[in-house]
Amino acid sequence: MMHLKRFYLGLMLFFMYAPILVLMVFSFNDSRSRNTWGGFSLRWYVELFNDPHTQLALRNTILIAIFSTILATIIGTTAAVGIDKLKKRSRMVIMGFTRMPVMMPDIVTGLALMILFLFGFRIVGFGRLGFGTLLIAHVVFNVPYVILSVIPRLRQLDPNLYEAALDLGSSPIRAFVQVILPELWPGVITGAMLAFTLSVDDFMVSFFTTSPGVQNLSIRIFAMTRRGVDPRINALSTLIFVAIMLMLFIINRRDQRLIKKQQSEV
């Protein structure tokens, strides 16, 4: 039975990662054709980094991911603390609304935000879709993930920690920063990592909330595929895959160290 389970797991992983492996191999193919192997080459990586449009899309992606992660982490963490202080019924209602954007299709979120931005611009009379609206959209869909990452850590806290810090003479802000926040840090880091990854990966929401002059990597890849399969896409996709794998490796290493630390303290 154990061998059957391992075979099933191996088969599932093969079908999941075999296409990515083929893509990575052909990113080093000197030939433009996908049917012939022209020899090992870094040609497409060189052309990729010499493409000004791709460089601009990469810069936009990194900036949007960093800024949206910072803002979403701050907003989501403070919101999680506030939600945790609500009464049970109110907390359940708010958490229901928090989970809705996570379960909602991205196309619905993207369309709703686009209509909101265009309607708001019509009322106010200034502004247009671009970097600012793209940043706001990424913050909006990242906040629920941060809240859902921080809330479990809040449930594990001793409810008397904050009051004890106040009784010992600490100010409310100092008690939160020095007592509560260090206990929430694993959940905050997890939420930030998740927000950063989702921001880099997002296409649908970004597509509806930006202008043609402001592209991230996912929109750039989509634009490149509309003119046919460009071998540079293989190189770009390989770099994104490697970057995400490195991030996951760092997160797993951090979680393992945290578990070992908690076990040693016990």
Contacts in CASP RR format, 6 or more apart in sequence:
PFRMAT RR
TARGET T0000
AUTHOR 0000-0000-0000
METHOD contacts of the structure
MODEL  1
MMHLKRFYLGLMLFFMYAPILVLMVFSFNDSRSRNTWGGFSLRWYVELFN
DPHTQLALRNTILIAIFSTILATIIGTTAAVGIDKLKKRSRMVIMGFTRM
PVMMPDIVTGLALMILFLFGFRIVGFGRLGFGTLLIAHVVFNVPYVILSV
IPRLRQLDPNLYEAALDLGSSPIRAFVQVILPELWPGVITGAMLAFTLSV
DDFMVSFFTTSPGVQNLSIRIFAMTRRGVDPRINALSTLIFVAIMLMLFI
INRRDQRLIKKQQSEV
20 237 0 8 1.000
20 241 0 8 1.000
23 234 0 8 1.000
23 237 0 8 1.000
23 238 0 8 1.000
24 234 0 8 1.000
24 238 0 8 1.000
24 241 0 8 1.000
26 34 0 8 1.000
26 231 0 8 1.000
26 234 0 8 1.000
27 44 0 8 1.000
27 45 0 8 1.000
27 231 0 8 1.000
27 234 0 8 1.000
27 235 0 8 1.000
27 237 0 8 1.000
27 238 0 8 1.000
28 39 0 8 1.000
28 40 0 8 1.000
28 41 0 8 1.000
28 42 0 8 1.000
28 44 0 8 1.000
29 37 0 8 1.000
29 38 0 8 1.000
29 39 0 8 1.000
29 40 0 8 1.000
29 41 0 8 1.000
29 44 0 8 1.000
29 231 0 8 1.000
29 234 0 8 1.000
30 38 0 8 1.000
30 39 0 8 1.000
30 40 0 8 1.000
30 41 0 8 1.000
30 43 0 8 1.000
31 37 0 8 1.000
31 38 0 8 1.000
31 39 0 8 1.000
32 231 0 8 1.000
34 229 0 8 1.000
44 231 0 8 1.000
44 232 0 8 1.000
44 234 0 8 1.000
44 235 0 8 1.000
45 235 0 8 1.000
45 239 0 8 1.000
47 232 0 8 1.000
48 54 0 8 1.000
48 232 0 8 1.000
48 235 0 8 1.000
48 236 0 8 1.000
49 55 0 8 1.000
51 232 0 8 1.000
53 215 0 8 1.000
53 220 0 8 1.000
54 217 0 8 1.000
54 220 0 8 1.000
54 232 0 8 1.000
54 236 0 8 1.000
56 215 0 8 1.000
57 215 0 8 1.000
57 216 0 8 1.000
57 217 0 8 1.000
57 219 0 8 1.000
57 220 0 8 1.000
58 217 0 8 1.000
60 131 0 8 1.000
60 134 0 8 1.000
60 214 0 8 1.000
60 215 0 8 1.000
60 216 0 8 1.000
61 199 0 8 1.000
61 200 0 8 1.000
61 216 0 8 1.000
61 217 0 8 1.000
61 218 0 8 1.000
64 131 0 8 1.000
64 134 0 8 1.000
64 135 0 8 1.000
64 138 0 8 1.000
64 199 0 8 1.000
64 216 0 8 1.000
65 138 0 8 1.000
65 196 0 8 1.000
65 199 0 8 1.000
65 200 0 8 1.000
66 196 0 8 1.000
67 135 0 8 1.000
68 135 0 8 1.000
68 138 0 8 1.000
68 139 0 8 1.000
68 142 0 8 1.000
68 195 0 8 1.000
68 199 0 8 1.000
69 142 0 8 1.000
69 192 0 8 1.000
69 195 0 8 1.000
69 196 0 8 1.000
69 199 0 8 1.000
71 135 0 8 1.000
71 139 0 8 1.000
72 138 0 8 1.000
72 139 0 8 1.000
72 142 0 8 1.000
72 143 0 8 1.000
72 145 0 8 1.000
72 146 0 8 1.000
72 192 0 8 1.000
72 195 0 8 1.000
73 146 0 8 1.000
73 188 0 8 1.000
73 191 0 8 1.000
73 192 0 8 1.000
73 195 0 8 1.000
75 139 0 8 1.000
75 143 0 8 1.000
75 146 0 8 1.000
76 143 0 8 1.000
76 146 0 8 1.000
76 147 0 8 1.000
76 150 0 8 1.000
77 146 0 8 1.000
77 150 0 8 1.000
77 184 0 8 1.000
77 188 0 8 1.000
79 143 0 8 1.000
79 147 0 8 1.000
80 146 0 8 1.000
80 147 0 8 1.000
80 150 0 8 1.000
80 151 0 8 1.000
80 154 0 8 1.000
81 150 0 8 1.000
81 154 0 8 1.000
81 176 0 8 1.000
81 180 0 8 1.000
83 91 0 8 1.000
83 94 0 8 1.000
83 95 0 8 1.000
83 98 0 8 1.000
83 147 0 8 1.000
83 151 0 8 1.000
84 91 0 8 1.000
84 151 0 8 1.000
84 154 0 8 1.000
84 155 0 8 1.000
86 94 0 8 1.000
95 151 0 8 1.000
98 144 0 8 1.000
98 147 0 8 1.000
98 148 0 8 1.000
99 144 0 8 1.000
99 148 0 8 1.000
101 109 0 8 1.000
101 140 0 8 1.000
101 141 0 8 1.000
101 144 0 8 1.000
102 144 0 8 1.000
102 145 0 8 1.000
102 148 0 8 1.000
106 141 0 8 1.000
106 202 0 8 1.000
106 203 0 8 1.000
106 204 0 8 1.000
106 205 0 8 1.000
107 204 0 8 1.000
107 208 0 8 1.000
109 140 0 8 1.000
109 141 0 8 1.000
109 204 0 8 1.000
109 205 0 8 1.000
110 137 0 8 1.000
110 204 0 8 1.000
110 205 0 8 1.000
110 207 0 8 1.000
110 208 0 8 1.000
110 209 0 8 1.000
111 208 0 8 1.000
113 133 0 8 1.000
113 136 0 8 1.000
113 137 0 8 1.000
113 140 0 8 1.000
113 205 0 8 1.000
113 208 0 8 1.000
113 209 0 8 1.000
114 129 0 8 1.000
114 208 0 8 1.000
114 209 0 8 1.000
117 129 0 8 1.000
117 133 0 8 1.000
117 136 0 8 1.000
117 209 0 8 1.000
118 129 0 8 1.000
121 127 0 8 1.000
121 128 0 8 1.000
128 211 0 8 1.000
129 209 0 8 1.000
129 210 0 8 1.000
129 211 0 8 1.000
130 209 0 8 1.000
130 210 0 8 1.000
130 211 0 8 1.000
130 213 0 8 1.000
130 214 0 8 1.000
131 210 0 8 1.000
131 214 0 8 1.000
133 209 0 8 1.000
133 210 0 8 1.000
134 206 0 8 1.000
134 209 0 8 1.000
134 210 0 8 1.000
134 214 0 8 1.000
134 216 0 8 1.000
136 209 0 8 1.000
137 205 0 8 1.000
137 206 0 8 1.000
137 209 0 8 1.000
138 199 0 8 1.000
138 202 0 8 1.000
138 205 0 8 1.000
138 206 0 8 1.000
141 198 0 8 1.000
141 202 0 8 1.000
141 205 0 8 1.000
142 195 0 8 1.000
142 198 0 8 1.000
142 199 0 8 1.000
145 191 0 8 1.000
145 194 0 8 1.000
145 195 0 8 1.000
145 198 0 8 1.000
146 188 0 8 1.000
146 191 0 8 1.000
146 192 0 8 1.000
146 194 0 8 1.000
146 195 0 8 1.000
149 187 0 8 1.000
149 188 0 8 1.000
149 190 0 8 1.000
149 191 0 8 1.000
149 194 0 8 1.000
150 184 0 8 1.000
150 187 0 8 1.000
150 188 0 8 1.000
150 191 0 8 1.000
152 187 0 8 1.000
153 183 0 8 1.000
153 184 0 8 1.000
153 186 0 8 1.000
153 187 0 8 1.000
153 188 0 8 1.000
154 184 0 8 1.000
157 180 0 8 1.000
157 183 0 8 1.000
157 184 0 8 1.000
161 179 0 8 1.000
161 180 0 8 1.000
161 183 0 8 1.000
162 175 0 8 1.000
162 176 0 8 1.000
162 179 0 8 1.000
162 180 0 8 1.000
165 174 0 8 1.000
165 175 0 8 1.000
165 178 0 8 1.000
165 179 0 8 1.000
166 172 0 8 1.000
166 175 0 8 1.000
170 178 0 8 1.000
170 179 0 8 1.000
181 188 0 8 1.000
186 255 0 8 1.000
186 258 0 8 1.000
189 254 0 8 1.000
190 251 0 8 1.000
193 247 0 8 1.000
193 251 0 8 1.000
196 247 0 8 1.000
197 244 0 8 1.000
197 247 0 8 1.000
200 216 0 8 1.000
200 217 0 8 1.000
200 240 0 8 1.000
200 243 0 8 1.000
200 244 0 8 1.000
201 218 0 8 1.000
201 244 0 8 1.000
202 216 0 8 1.000
202 218 0 8 1.000
203 218 0 8 1.000
203 219 0 8 1.000
203 222 0 8 1.000
206 216 0 8 1.000
206 218 0 8 1.000
206 219 0 8 1.000
207 219 0 8 1.000
207 222 0 8 1.000
210 216 0 8 1.000
210 219 0 8 1.000
215 223 0 8 1.000
217 236 0 8 1.000
217 240 0 8 1.000
220 236 0 8 1.000
221 233 0 8 1.000
221 236 0 8 1.000
221 237 0 8 1.000
224 230 0 8 1.000
224 232 0 8 1.000
224 233 0 8 1.000
225 233 0 8 1.000
END
